C-alpha cells in the first residue's frame, strides 16, 4: 500500500483510532451507507439572502428524490477565524486527540455536522471580493482538529455539491468555486458545482440549483466509485475540481513520482488540486493534458494530505521547524518594531 | 512624514511578524519608520453581508477592523502586508479584514487612484510541492485596491529553490529543473536531499534578507513619483503585468486567458513547450482595481442589485415555496 511510506502519519492515525476506541467515541466510519436520505446544506450567506435562496432550490430538487435537507445558517452562528496556535497539529504529531483552542464559537459543531456526519452536503457561499467569503474560509481553516480526529473522511466516500453566488460583469467571481473547492475537496467527492452569476439573474439559475440538488441526491444512491461529475466543465478544467483556473509555475517541483510520470518543461498545474498538465499545441489549438497519476492522487486526497501531514509531523519530531538558531534570530528581530493599537 | 504601515496577520511573534519586522528594518535603513498592526491581538469579525454599509457608510459590527482599515487604506503611508498561508490561501484574519473594506470607498473613492505603494510577504507552505498557490493572488486583491505593488514574495519553508524564486542565486532554467527531475528518488531519500543547498535555518536567514530587501524596495519607491514606480520583485514567465501573479483563469477556451485578480486579458501561445501570454495592455492600464473599473462595477451593482425585475413577483413566490424545504438547524444552547 503506497500510504505506508508516510510512516509518521500512519502511526499517529493508528494511535488516534485507539484513543477514540478507548474513550468510546464510536468506531471509524469511512463509508457513506447507501440508502441514507439526508443532505446537510451549509449556507454562508446572510439570512434569507441569495445563498439561502439557491440552497433552498437545491433542497427542493433533492426532496423530489425523497431526500431530507437540514440547513445550517453559518452567518447566524458564531464563527471565528483560526488563530494559528497549532495546538491541533502538535496533538497530531503526538498521536493525541486534537481539541481546538477556540471554544466559544460554533465552528466545531458546524464541522461535526458537515464534515463528519454520514450524509450528503451542499454548500452555498457568496462571493465577496472575487473569492468566497470569510465565513466559509474561517470554517475551512478551522477544520484541522476535526479532520485529524477523523482522518478517514479523506477517503471521500461521501458526495457533495457546491453553489457559489455572486459576481458582476467581467468575472468578478473568478475565484469563487476555487475557494469552495479547497474546503469541499477534503472530504467529499464532487458531484456538481455551479457559479451563479448575478449579472444575468434569472429563473434559469433556480432551475440549475434544483438540478444540482437532484444530482447530489442521485449520486447518494449509487456506490461512490460510480459517482460521476455532472456539472459544467471549462475548456481547461482540472479533472478533480473542474475549476477554470490554472497556475503556471514556470519551474517544476522536485517530485518523487515514478520516472514515466515526470513532466516535460512547460506545464500547468491546478492551484487547488495540484494536478499537473502538459500543454500541447495541436492544429492551432492549445490543449492541456492532465496527468493521470496526479488525478488519482490530488493534493486534497488521502494520499496528498497524508504526505503533507507526514512532512509536518517530521518537522515537529525532528525539531526542524524551530531550531535554536532560528529562535535566536527571531528574538533579535522581535526587539525591533513599533506595535500600534487602537 | 514618511511612514509605512505593516499589517501582520499571523501570530504574535510568529514567522509572518518576524519577516514584517525584517522589512521594517530594511525600510529604516532608508529613514522610513514602520508602524506594525498585529491583527491577531485585535478583535476581528467576518462580514455578515448585511449591506448596511451601502446605505449608511458605516459598518454595524463592533470591533477593531474599522481602525485597521483606517490605518491601512486611508492613511497616507506605504503598506506592507505579511500574511500566513492556511489551506492554500491567505488566512482568515486577513480575509475578514479585507472584505470589510466596502465603506472605505464611500468615504473616499480617491484611494482607488493608487497614489501610494505597497508590498506583500506571503509565508507558509511546506513539503516539496509548496501548498501556497493562492496566497499572493488573494493578498493582491486587497492591496491592489489602494496601492501600487512594488514587491512581493512567497517565503516557502520547503527549502527548495524551485519554490522560492527569491532564494535562487541564479535564475533557474528549464534545463536546470529537468536535471533535478531526472533523478529518481524514493520518498525517504527525498528528505535526505531535501534541503538541497540550504538548511531550514539558512532558508529563514535568506527569507529575512529578502524581506529586508522588500522593505528597502518599498521605502525606495516612496521617494519617487508614483508613475515612475517599477515592480522590483521576481517575475514568473506568464506573470500578469499588474499583480505579477501566475494564476490564470480560462473563462471560455484557450488561448484566451485572464488574470483572476486584475482581469487583465491575454492570449496564450505555446512555443517550444513553454507557455507565453500576450497581455492586453489596455486592460493593464485600467485593471479591475483601478478607479475607473471599480466605479463602473459599483454603478453596475447599483443598477442591477435589488432593483425591480420583470419576474420579481414570481421569484418571491418561489422563495416562499422553498421555505418549507430544508429544516434550519442550530447547535443546542449550553447551559
Interface residues (C-beta under 8 A of the other chain):
Chain A: X5 X6 X41 X45 X46 X48 X49 X53 X55 X56 X57 X59 X60 X63 X68 X69 X70 X71 X72 X73 X75 X76 X77 X79 X80 X81 X82 X83 X84 X85 X106 X109 X113 X126 X128 X129 X130 X131 X133 X134 X135 X137 X138 X140 X141 X142 X168 X169 X170 X171 X172 X174 X175 X178 X179 X182 X183 X198 X199 X201 X202 X203 X206 X234 X235 X236 X244 X245 X246 X247 X248 X249 X250 X251 X252 X253 X254 X255 X256 X258 X259 X262 X264 X265 X266 X268 X269 X271 X272 X274 X279 X280 X281 X285 X286 X287 X288 X299 X307 X308 X311 X312 X314 X315 X320 X321 X323 X325 X326 X329 X330 X333 X334 X336 X337 X338 X339 X340 X341 X342
Chain B: X10 X11 X13 X14 X17 X18 X21 X22 X24 X25 X33 X34 X35 X36 X37 X38 X40 X41 X42 X44 X45 X46 X47 X48 X49 X50 X64 X67 X71 X84 X86 X87 X88 X89 X91 X92 X93 X95 X96 X98 X99 X126 X127 X128 X129 X130 X131 X133 X134 X137 X138 X141 X142 X160 X162 X163 X165 X172 X174 X177 X178 X180 X181 X182 X184 X185 X186 X187 X188 X190 X191 X196 X200 X201 X204 X205 X208 X236 X237 X238 X246 X247 X248 X249 X250 X251 X252 X253 X254 X255 X258 X260 X261 X263 X268 X269 X270 X272 X273 X274 X275 X288 X296 X297 X300 X301 X304 X305 X309 X311 X314 X315 X318 X319 X321 X322 X323 X325 X326 X327 X328 X329 X330 X331
